[in-house]
Amino acid sequence: MKKRSKGRWLGLLSVASLLQAAGPQEDTVLPFPNAGFEEQAKGWSLCPMSTIVKGKAATGDFSLRTVDTDDGKGGSNARGPKISIDYTGRFEVSGMVLPISGSGLGIYVGAYTAKGKLLTGQSHVMAAPNGPKEQWVPFRGTATAPKGTAYLQLWVHSYSMAKVDAYLDDLEIKFKRDLSMKWAKDLGTIKQRLVERNLGGTDPVDVGSIVKDQQPDGNWADVKYDDRERTYWKAHTHCSRLLTLARAYRRGATDPKLDKQTLGQAVGKGVDYWAKRKPRNPNWWHNVIGVPRIMYRALLLAEPGLTPEQVAKGCKIVAEAKLGMTGQNLVWVAECNIARGCLEGDPAVTGQAFERIADEVRITTKEGIQPDYSFYQHGQQLYSGGYGKGFSHDCPYFAALAAGTTFAFSEEKVDIMVRYLLDGQQWMIRNQVFDYSACGREISRAGGGSSRGLEGACDNAAKLGHPRTAELLVMAERQRKGIGGKTPALVGNRHFWRSEYGVHHRPGYLASVRLASTRLQLSETCNAENMRGEHLSDGINYIYRSGEEYRRIMPVWDWRKLPGITAQHIKRAPRPGGGRGTKTFAGGVSDGQYGLAAMDFARGRLSARKAWFFFDDEYVCLGAGIRCQTEAPVTTSLNQCLLRGDVKVADDRGTRVLPRGEHHLKGLRWVHHDGVAYVLPTPGSLTVRNDAQTGNWKTVSHPLSDKPVTMDVFSAWVDHGQQVADGSYAYVVAPTVSDKGVEDYAKALPVTVLANRADLQAAYHAGLRRAEFVFYKAGACMVPSLGEVRVDQPCALMAVWSGQGLALSAANPE
């Protein structure tokens, strides 16, 4: 995967007010000394990876050759001569390229002040030599000189992790008059679209009371402007009220006594007060993102009722959102700059912000969209349902906002957005609930885990003319109405190898597994959120049918009995999340319909080999080699979810419905709760608890309430005891078997455990003629009636026998 350039270079440059530009009245080619390299290196600054060569040129005798062998030392660099200009506008950069091999060649245009200061921004005129190999082909792209530009300079740069061999010749930079004027005109289109999209629905807030309670200097007496709470900042209420007033101003208030002048003045006074008081929060996010995102909306909607001085003050607040971040944070600050450019009448600011968003829509191995379409934020950390949810919502929004204008996103960027929604996000959702494993610390928020809003993302993406539009519309419908009726459920299996995370969809359920390894950061604690998240990446295995199984359960959870995990119950409370796993063996394999996940797990003095094998109506959960030489009891949790209806069991006392309480069951064959059957292939002991549990949100997230919360909870776990030397477990989860059918299902279990040892775990489904294996070292496994499977190294492997022969799917979890 190619690495982004580290330079602060201007590729989609900005443009000042073009109506005042003194540029030529027609397209004009700029003087570009030695643009064809016939004077060899004159005027150019070259590094060892870039050379002037003779005998291979588009015209003349000489050309520039770039050869990067991917040594990770920063890529190649070739800087051209300075090209003086004394006007602003948009430019076309063109030339000829002869690709030999590889990709990752970029051409940038830097815009400098007279003092040699590089103006902020980054452009990408050509991402890579994608034309036919060994043939000269033309390339072209656009760039812009913003206000204050004194000269332009071309930069040819191969990415620091790229492998590329290519020639360049006949470079040219041309001022484009019509393009420049169209950009300025399109700014008005963007501004109008922003106003329309931020009107919102009918506001339930009493606008009259907000106006009445506002003090003469613009503040509200009940707002705590000195509040220092890092997450739920009380001073933010001031900005929210400004937006409410601004929406009423633009739409017209329902109260006839509130005329536009009164509402506009109220917004203006509020802007004046905030600009004078300058409330600040110790959490940078509120100052740089939270407040600017609310303020720009209020300014756009109420602008006709504000003085120019008030708009300028507000824009200064919005300008706190400075470009230069990554992932979703970058999208948020760019959003603020799109609006600020509209408010200031400067397409330079707006254009640069659109380009930065488009630039962030890329496949990366750093923060952002990963090659498997999961999402990282705050390092190598799965955040698809947190920051990644906002990213998947906002990027299609801005692509649709820019559609049909000179700010429009390229087909490549649209394709990445669509794939991220369809091949990433939708696989982590059941009905309108985002799998909590993908949400990071946001599960400690009362509203965490909702996927609502992604229907709008699909609607916006569907407007962009992508070949997979029909799939987007199905996803949008599923988001609106849930699964059922004419909306088909998602069916298949995905293992997101970049995030050590697997999901398995069938019409009746979604099951997920999140693993820990040295390659990834575990679910974090930040701003005192997720204070008990120590075990959230330890093989947690959620089971969703309706999606409501875990809603708001977090304050009453036993955090050492999270679904699927094996943990030791030491006396201290679970610690905050963070850090990394301690083992390298973690991962899975998937063929798109079936899959498995496994890991060599260790935390403290506890270690275990854990594996999950996914079929159709069931999946098999195995644990082996469990070791913990301490006095702390060790358990493996089958599930811990909200209690819904009866809990039915079959053990050595027969089949019965359990009364409320905690039950230590022996000779257990199966447990059934809320449509899910848990079957032990070999009868054994299990503890089941179906009773009330009490806690509070503050233990999970310090900014929240310490008021007691009580919920009825179902929990089932294997007790491995103390001083565990070689513990194990085996159970089958069947999420669609009814309480009436579970006995027959258990008697004729369609799956067989082939092995459950520290060196090998395997399961076989006779009806599917499918076997799945986790080899922790080289070895062999016999499959009944089908033969032996042997491997010469550790791996995850699936085998299916059919009339066409044997099909294998394999992966290296290390």
Secondary structure, DSSP 4 states (H G I P E B T S, - for coil): -PPPP-S---SS-----GGG----SS-EEPP-TTTT-TTTTTT-EE-TTEEEEES--SSSSEEEEEEEE--SS---EEEEEEEE-SS-EEEEEEEEEEEEEEEEEEEEEEEE-TT-PBPS----SBSS--S-TTS-EEEEEEEEEPTT--EEEEEEEEEEEEEEEEEEEEEEEEE-HHHHHHHHHHHHHHHHHHHHHTS-S---S-HHHHHHHB-TTS-BTTS-TT---SSS-TTHHHHHHHHHHHHHHHH--SSTT--HHHHHHHHHHHHHHHHHH----SSHHIIIIIHHHHHHHHHHHHGGGS-HHHHHHHHHHHTTS-S---HHHHHHHHHHHHHHHHHHT-HHHHHHHHHHHHHHSSB-SSSEE-TTS-EE-SSS-B-TTTHHHHHHHHHHHHHHHHTTSTTPPPHHHHHHHHHIIIIIGGGGEETTEE-GGGSGGGGGSTTTTB-TTHHHHHHHHHTT--TTHHHHHHHHHHHHH-SBTTBPPP-EEEEETTTTEEEEEETTEEEEEE---TTSBPSP-BTTBSTTGGGTTSSEEEEESSS-TTTT-GGG--TTS-TT-EEE--SSPPPP--SB-S-S-EEEEE-SS-EEEEEEEEETTEEEEEEEEE-SS-EEEEEEEEEE-SSS-EEEEEEEEE--S-EEEEETTEEEEPPSEEEEEEEEEEEEETTEEEEEEEEEEEEEEEEEEEE-GGGTBTTS----EEEEEEEEEEEEESSEEEEEEEEEEETT--TTTHHHHHHT-SEEEEEESSSEEEEEETTTTEEEEEESSSEEEEETTTEEEEESS-EEEEEEEETTEEEEEEE---
